[in-house]
Amino acid sequence: MHKKNKRDALENTAKCQLQKTQQIAESGLVKDQLITRKNKVLKGNVILRDKIIKDHQKPSTKLLELMEEQQNFLDDLIVEVSGKTVELSASDLKLQQAIAELRKIDPTAADRLAQSISIKKDINKSRVIAKKRL
């Protein structure tokens, strides 16, 4: 009976860690999608600003301030996503440790949990355009 209790405790620990890891991954994914949308808006404003400059005119202060705000928002969001990436890595490590402990007692249950892991680990930061300021 002691072995069953230990197995159940290890499985519950692994399931809780899996859920936590998936929540962190989903949060990071949502923020990554927000970065993509905000980056698209900023890119449009950069193109507009460059067109205005090409026409030998000075871009409005309002446009430049808006671009600055958008860039600052993106910078803050990128920092958050980086933090989520670190948090996700730590949580994933704990999850792998919990599954390894469970595998010692019940390899089948550990394999089921290991197969259910479907998280996005790499967040592509290359989509964020470089700051374009005068």
ABEGO torsion letter per residue (X at the ends): XAAAAAAAAAAAAAAAAAAAAAAAAAAAAAAAAAAAAAAAAAAAAAAAAAAAAAAGBBBBAAAAAAAAAAAAAAAAAAAAAAAAAAAAAAAAAAAAAAAAAAAAABAAAAAAAAAABBBBABBBAAABBBBBBX
